[in-house]
Amino acid sequence: MNVFKNILAGSCILFASAASAQTDLANIKKHIQYLASDKMEGRGTSTTGEDKAANYIANCFKKLQLEPKGNVTSPTKGKYDTYNYYYDFYFKKNTNPHDTSTVGIKERRGKDVVAFLDNGAPATIVIGAHYDHLGLGFDHNSLDPNPENQIHNGADDNASGTAGMLELARYYASDNEKEKFNFLFIAFSGEELGLLGSKKWCDNPSYPLDKINYMINMDMIGRLNDTTEKLIIYGVGTAPEFVPLIDSTNKQFTFSIKKDSSGIGPSDQTSFYLKDIPVLHFFTGQHSDYHKPTDDAEKINYLGEKRVLDYITKLIKRTEALPKLKFTPTRMQETKSTKFKVTLGVMPDYAFEGKGLRIDGVTNGKPAAKAGLEKGDVVIELGGIKVDGMDAYMKALSQYNKGDKAKVKVLRKDKEKEFEVEF
């Protein structure tokens, strides 16, 4: 009873394993049940509920005596200096007048939570997960037919990944071994609105990107099927060492692993991949509660999540014997949709707030790359349709079939250029 009261008060109670060889089931349960409780009101970005979740995560980092690596509070030119745990960023988003948590706000603030475990090593592993979710259903990304004013607890998406990140932070901070890597733990805000928190951090990092060896992302790792034991791992093509490491590590676990080579997908590993950093994204699969108010804590497979975390620790251990991994560019995942018969082959910059659609990545061999479009170009017109944002871009793209040609106008370093693409 006392533990439950402390949890609801927002404190972070960490249970120590009897041995450091495995992760702790009690911690995983505790974190998910707190983060996915109704008191968080769905952890919508820039809401009071998300602030409560951020404070809980920061308290966990503090109890583990991890170094803060969020906002620079006393910067020194050319040097990383004094930090707190919170990494604030700002973005513009249309608000709903019925959403009392954002009414009247034109610019909204997100808050990543960042901590560092310094092992004195030359290279660092980033372990990340987004902690935001859909809040009370006002941001138009719920799959419920009547989402407004319903709490979307997001137990799997992504209290499960956040709990995994926190438990790995405890595991590495409290074991008796000094690993050959440093660890940077990041809880991202704004993922559900377009990878905003990871994008903002990667564009203006509070830790040098060139010291990062690779990034591990955990998004929806709480629904492992006990029968199939399917574990999906994205990004396996972003470093040549990943596939043999994944396969050899799995001999201890016998998951049914589905590997996807792409470093680009609908989660925060994408932001790191676009900075030429090898990435792996762990995912236990889609389910009928995805982006609905029914994604609750009682549906989590806690033992299954623990096994996934134990697998990750073993895989990380195997990379200690290797030099810094070499980044390898990969294809992009193709989004299957009946609305679009063609693809341009670009990754949009969802955090871009100007007019047009800024390109954050271009896939080799796709129409955009063949036509000469580049990362950083801002699409302002496609096939005669003015592109002032994502909606206009999708409308323009939907009119084409395979084999069609179209003129694309872009701004490149403030100069307008025109290209012809063939789908």
MIVEX-228589 format. One record per residue (C-alpha): x, z, y. Coordinates in steps of 0.05 Angstrom, whole numbers, padded with zeros to 5 digits, always signed. Layout:
% residues N
XZY...
END
This chain:
% residues 423
+00000+00000+00000+00056+00018+00049+00093-00046+00033+00030-00086+00047+00021-00052+00114+00092-00066+00134+00085-00139+00114+00023-00148+00157+00060-00115+00215+00110-00171+00212+00170-00134+00186+00214-00167+00134+00226-00125+00072+00276-00157+00025+00282-00137-00047+00350-00141-00079+00359-00173-00147+00390-00133-00202+00443-00186-00205+00462-00241-00156+00458-00295-00209+00385-00311-00195+00334-00311-00139+00282-00257-00132+00209-00269-00150+00183-00210-00109+00214-00238-00045+00185-00307-00056+00115-00277-00065+00121-00232-00006+00143-00287+00042+00089-00336+00020+00033-00285+00022+00052-00264+00092+00064-00333+00121+00000-00361+00090-00044-00302+00109-00104-00312+00155-00068-00270+00208-00022-00330+00221-00082-00374+00235-00048-00433+00202+00017-00431+00241-00001-00489+00286+00056-00512+00330+00061-00473+00396+00006-00424+00377+00006-00349+00373+00004-00353+00297+00067-00395+00296+00101-00346+00342+00085-00290+00293+00114-00330+00236+00177-00346+00277+00187-00272+00292+00179-00255+00218+00232-00306+00199+00279-00282+00254+00270-00210+00230+00290-00232+00160+00352-00265+00186+00369-00204+00227+00361-00157+00167+00409-00201+00129+00459-00196+00187+00462-00271+00195+00490-00298+00260+00438-00326+00309+00448-00401+00321+00388-00420+00363+00387-00424+00439+00453-00417+00475+00443-00357+00520+00512-00357+00554+00542-00427+00546+00615-00442+00557+00633-00514+00573+00654-00551+00511+00645-00490+00466+00589-00459+00426+00583-00388+00453+00527-00336+00450+00460-00349+00415+00394-00320+00396+00354-00339+00334+00303-00383+00370+00315-00456+00386+00262-00476+00437+00240-00548+00449+00185-00579+00490+00139-00637+00477+00076-00668+00505+00013-00670+00463-00060-00683+00479-00097-00617+00474-00167-00603+00449-00210-00564+00499-00241-00525+00441-00172-00500+00417-00165-00435+00456-00091-00429+00437-00072-00492+00475-00127-00503+00526-00100-00527+00593-00029-00537+00568+00001-00605+00583+00070-00591+00556+00077-00550+00493+00135-00510+00465+00159-00510+00394+00208-00460+00365+00258-00472+00309+00290-00409+00280+00365-00417+00264+00416-00371+00230+00487-00379+00205+00526-00350+00147+00600-00356+00163+00644-00358+00102+00704-00384+00141+00697-00451+00107+00712-00519+00139+00644-00549+00119+00572-00524+00123+00509-00536+00083+00443-00537+00120+00384-00507+00082+00319-00522+00119+00244-00520+00114+00187-00528+00164+00145-00467+00175+00090-00497+00219+00024-00522+00191-00043-00547+00217-00068-00485+00252-00143-00486+00263-00150-00561+00250-00150-00588+00321-00090-00635+00317-00127-00688+00277-00081-00685+00216-00127-00646+00168-00158-00681+00109-00219-00636+00110-00282-00672+00135-00298-00616+00184-00230-00583+00199-00240-00553+00268-00239-00477+00272-00220-00472+00198-00155-00436+00183-00106-00481+00146-00061-00431+00113-00011-00481+00085+00014-00438+00028+00048-00497-00006+00056-00536+00058+00101-00504+00076+00102-00430+00067+00131-00446-00001+00191-00482+00028+00201-00430+00082+00199-00374+00030+00250-00414-00010+00296-00420+00050+00290-00346+00065+00304-00327-00007+00365-00372-00009+00389-00339+00055+00383-00271+00022+00416-00297-00042+00477-00323-00006+00483-00267+00045+00479-00211-00007+00515-00237-00068+00585-00214-00083+00615-00283-00079+00644-00318-00018+00623-00390-00027+00667-00448-00006+00615-00469+00045+00584-00438+00106+00507-00441+00108+00462-00458+00166+00390-00438+00154+00336-00471+00196+00261-00461+00198+00232-00521+00234+00172-00523+00280+00131-00585+00295+00141-00621+00229+00067-00635+00222+00066-00668+00290+00121-00717+00272+00186-00681+00252+00192-00655+00323+00233-00592+00310+00286-00625+00266+00289-00686+00312+00299-00644+00374+00352-00601+00340+00391-00660+00312+00391-00695+00380+00417-00632+00414+00445-00588+00359+00466-00516+00366+00519-00527+00313+00567-00587+00307+00538-00642+00264+00607-00665+00242+00617-00599+00205+00556-00609+00162+00570-00630+00091+00498-00643+00070+00427-00619+00083+00377-00592+00033+00303-00594+00053+00247-00558+00017+00177-00581+00033+00120-00564-00016+00158-00532-00074+00103-00484-00095+00060-00524-00144+00105-00539-00202+00062-00562-00261+00079-00518-00321+00061-00574-00369+00098-00633-00339+00150-00593-00299+00159-00653-00254+00207-00642-00197+00215-00697-00145+00281-00703-00108+00287-00751-00050+00351-00774-00018+00392-00781-00082+00422-00846-00056+00450-00815+00008+00515-00793-00026+00545-00825-00089+00556-00756-00121+00483-00735-00119+00454-00770-00181+00507-00745-00231+00503-00675-00200+00428-00673-00206+00429-00697-00278+00485-00649-00301+00452-00590-00267+00386-00605-00300+00416-00594-00369+00406-00520-00356+00334-00528-00334+00303-00590-00367+00257-00608-00308+00225-00676-00311+00261-00701-00249+00237-00761-00211+00292-00787-00166+00281-00827-00102+00342-00856-00067+00314-00860+00004+00339-00813+00057+00278-00828+00100+00211-00797+00085+00156-00756+00117+00195-00691+00124+00254-00661+00161+00311-00688+00119+00297-00754+00155+00325-00727+00221+00391-00709+00188+00395-00774+00150+00388-00812+00216+00451-00775+00238+00489-00801+00178+00486-00736+00139+00472-00736+00064+00405-00704+00047+00364-00679-00011+00290-00663-00006+00257-00622-00061+00182-00630-00074+00138-00608-00132+00083-00659-00120+00018-00676-00085-00047-00639-00100-00120-00638-00079-00110-00580-00029-00059-00619+00012-00075-00613+00087-00139-00575+00073-00161-00503+00086-00158-00491+00011-00082-00491+00007-00078-00416-00005-00027-00368-00033-00064-00352-00098-00053-00424-00120+00023-00421-00117+00064-00424-00181+00113-00369-00161+00153-00371-00225+00158-00447-00218+00184-00440-00147+00236-00390-00170+00261-00439-00222+00267-00493-00168+00308-00446-00125+00353-00427-00183+00364-00501-00196+00384-00511-00123+00434-00454-00126+00467-00484-00188+00470-00553-00157+00502-00525-00093+00553-00488-00136+00573-00553-00170+00588-00585-00102+00641-00533-00087+00690-00570-00131+00680-00635-00091+00708-00659-00025+00660-00668+00033+00607-00717+00010+00608-00788+00036+00544-00811+00070+00511-00873+00041+00455-00909+00078+00393-00924+00036+00328-00963+00039+00266-00933+00071+00206-00910+00032+00149-00959+00037+00083-00928+00059+00028-00955+00015-00035-00969+00055-00092-01017+00049-00092-01024+00124-00022-01056+00127-00003-01117+00088+00066-01121+00119+00120-01075+00145+00168-01084+00202+00220-01040+00168+00232-00989+00223+00229-00913+00228+00191-00893+00291+00217-00837+00336+00157-00791+00334+00186-00746+00388+00192-00803+00438+00148-00788+00499+00157-00852+00538+00115-00916+00537+00125-00958+00475+00151-00943+00405+00223-00923+00401+00260-00944+00337+00298-00887+00304+00323-00927+00244+00323-00999+00217+00322-01017+00143+00371-01070+00121+00338-01133+00094+00271-01120+00127+00239-01163+00182+00265-01120+00240+00336-01121+00216+00335-01195+00201+00309-01209+00271+00363-01167+00304+00324-01104+00325+00367-01042+00330+00362-00966+00330+00344-00944+00400+00303-01006+00418+00235-00990+00447+00180-01037+00423+00134-01053+00482+00097-01113+00454+00082-01141+00385+00047-01207+00376+00018-01207+00446-00009-01135+00440+00020-01085+00489+00050-01026+00451+00045-00962+00491+00049-00916+00431+00039-00908+00356-00035-00926+00355-00024-00992+00391+00035-01008+00345-00007-00997+00283-00064-01039+00311-00015-01096+00325+00017-01092+00256-00049-01092+00219-00065-01163+00240-00008-01195+00201+00000-01221+00129+00063-01234+00090+00097-01298+00115+00069-01292+00186+00114-01295+00246+00108-01254+00310+00143-01244+00376+00169-01174+00389+00189-01151+00459+00234-01090+00464+00271-01052+00518+00345-01045+00501+00383-01003+00550+00328-01016+00602+00333-01091+00593+00275-01130+00562+00292-01173+00502+00248-01216+00457+00256-01229+00382+00218-01267+00329+00204-01231+00265+00179-01260+00199+00140-01214+00154
END
